[in-house]
C-alpha cells in the first residue's frame, strides 16, 4: 500500500509491524512473511514460558470493536505473532506485540520523532497498567493509531491502520479497549516484569 503523504514515516514504521525501538528493545517473534521484519528473541527472564499477546484477546470482541471480520495470525509457540488482517479490503489492520524496556513511555515517544501537525499524543488512564500513551495520526486517506501500555518493564504495543473512510473515534476506542485487555492479562498472568521507571 502506498504511503499517504500525511502519515509520517515514524508511524508507518510502527504500523509496518517493526518493533518499537528495535535497536534497544526485545520482544516477541515474527515470521517468514517478507513484509514482516524479523524480531529479536524474548529476553532470558521470559524465555519460559513464551507467551503471545493474542492470548489476552477474544477474536469475537476484536471483530465487534472494529466492525470487521478478521483472519487472526498467531504464529507458533516458538515465534508468536498477533496480527488481525481484515477479510475485506479497507478495514482496520491490527498488530499487537510487546517489548521489555527500562526507560519511560515518553522516551519511546520521543524516539519516534516529531509528532507533527497531524498527530495527537494522549496519556489515557488504562486500568491495571502503570502508564499508557496513544499516538493518533490522521489525514484524508488514512488513520494510524499506536497505543503503548506499560506493566512494570513490559510495554505492549497495539498498531492500528484504517483507510478512509474511517471512524476515528471508534478506532481509537477500540485500541484503548485492547490496551485495557492486554494490561489486565499482564497483571493476572504475572507478566509485569519488574518495576517501571519513575
PyMOL commands that set and color helices and strands:
alter all, ss='L'
color gray80, all
select helices_A, chain A and resi 9-15+44-46+53-56+59-66+105-112+168-189
alter helices_A, ss='H'
color red, helices_A
select strands_A, chain A and resi 26-27+70-75+80-86+93-100+119-122+131-138+142-151+154-163
alter strands_A, ss='S'
color yellow, strands_A
deselect
rebuild
show_as cartoon
